[in-house]
């Protein structure tokens, strides 16, 4: 084969770029290191350095292998003797990835209250490998851990907690959360899956669930209707269903089929039929949906935020490194203003949302430890979980898409980089744990019934009062406009309120992220470029000053 000099040079540039992608995803990210340093001690930071190396050099190549079409999970419904087994078969790389992820002790760090910030710092790094087949199950398992810590009526709870928090996938239990049914989707109140007591007083579940992620889980947390006379969510209880009974027999449920999803393909999602499956009530039956909303979905939305922000950060790293090595028309494409503008916007928005997420996690830990256990903090956290989930999902999908653009045609090739997989996974994450419209309508109800937008405004005002940076004036002006929008919403007709809330939620997300980016920039001072990141974020989202001049170009270049 004849290789021309130009071809050889291009191939060497790609090799150099791929080599850069093996750099430690934690120690190579000054922004994230600074965020972590505000909340976590040196021992945790050192462990993050170790895990950052594992993500880049071990987890990502294994995930790439596991995601190949011929290695995706398969359902084995019957064994050789014709007995029903419903076993999900995975490629060996799936277990290898799981052991590396669980080996970071992400779940073990949740065993005690106050460990969420620490746990999700590792989860953010794990998310840089995409969903990876294990990041959704982590979130599901974390939800079960949280609920079991809140109730005292589940048999074998301590045993389950110990198994869920083992620092080894091979030796641990994994959890799943089954809420969705074919007729309802996000309208959980339409659930028809039935829970009833048998003659011995044991609870049994019969019915079907439509979207069952981590279909091969050891423990299933699910909703079922315990009272046919109570419509909507009032008649729904929360139950824990073990895959295997105490005598070693399979519980009474069967996997109908696995879903073929656009993304998160290495994690098995299926449709499951329950036939008199043994189930344990979790908490008071009447509080089932409340337990789901306040603990399971609440935590899942925070996990979703961490994971998708990690995906987008990895996409940025891939695109930024590619722009450094890729030459077009006589120079590396990183020197072209259009490429710089694209990458700079992605970086500042991702950095801002990460700052907002970790401020939320820190507040959640404080609340869980009982240090700020009052109603306004609870309401604020309820809102922040929704804001973080919405804004991170909306913008991160856009970010990964535009990172793919930097790679041009190469960005669409599955074997060239992780970018297509990250993009596909992010689309699934955008719609998990509450679609945008679901989050809008929940926030609208909370604004009208609980004045949650006013709780938010008071919080932002109090946080701004602690800052001595004159640049906070831009946030103060944006906050004043937001307050006016909130009052205008209250005066509008209900049919219009459902449209107005969309922009209100978006503005709240920007205010919260921008506030904490400024706080981090003020702390970091000249040790990094978060100051430039805030200035560009403010220009984009608070000042809305998009005038193209030399100062704009200089700011973009300072960000990068």
C-alpha angles and dihedrals in degrees: 000000000000113000117197120218092245092053091050092051092050092049092050090051090054091049091052090050092049089050090055090055090064091066117117108278092213105040089041092058110073092177095058093042089057093049091051092048090062092062113019135058129244095263090059091044090054090051089051090054089055093047092046088060091049093050094054101039105031114014099047096051091047092049089051089054093045091051095058111116096246092050099054119119118280131198117236104193100176136030126224093277092053096254118143110252105155091202120172109219119209134189112257089251088068092064091043091055091046093053091051094048096044089043088069086070092234092150095037087059088063094057090097128042114263097040100104098099091049094047096048092048086067091040090056089057092045088052089062086076089055122244085322093193091279109057094078091048088049090057091047092049091047089055091053091048090052094049094046088054090055101048134051105198104079115106115235091011095148091049091050092048091051092049094046093052099047110131091230128071091207092058101033138085118240125209138220135196117215114188106131124094127184096251099048117027105175089002093086091170088077092063112136101180104124131224119194141157121252125217091278091052094253117141117243131187127211127176139061139287119207107201111035113170117195088025091181094058122143093219127033123200107198145160122239134170110256095172119043090190094063111073126206123011094331091078095049122103129191118239139182114221119191117212092220126038124227091262091055096255122132116259119245104273135097135202108236095191143323121256122242101221132188089236143001084054098157090062111077115236119179151158114261133197118207117207112183091320114182110248137181119218112238111216121324110341092229090058095052099111092041090055089051095050099041097043117010103039092031092058093039090057091053090047090048089053094052093047098048093044087053090051092051092047090053090048089052091050091050093048095043092051092045091052089053094054103032115090125199129169094358104316144054109281091234086078093063113098094223091057091044092051092050095049095042093055091049092049097049095046093047091047092049094049091047089053089051093048095053092046086054093048092050091051090048091054091049090051093046090052089055097246096121101020098155131120098253092056090049091050092047092051090048089055096042093055088057095043093049093047094048100045096041092049095045097047100034093058088052091046095052090045091054092044086056087053090061089061090048112193091354088061091068094055114100093205095048100065144337090262099101091047092048090050093049093046092049092055089057091046090052090062100037123096094016129346119240092262092050090053092046093053095045089052091047091054090048092050093051098041104029104023087234093162089059091049087053093049091051090050093051091047092052092048092048089053088062093056123086096189112117090215089076087083089082090057092047091054091047090048092053090053090048092053089053090050090052093053091046089054091056091054094050130095114267092246090057095043090068088059097041093052091066094069092038091058091046092052092048090052092051093046093051095045093044092048093056094041088057091047090052092044090053090051095045093047108170097344090094141357102269087113090063089043091057093046091054093042090051092049091051101042111017106030092028086209107156097161108146111230141125092279091058092050091047091051092050091051092048090056092055 
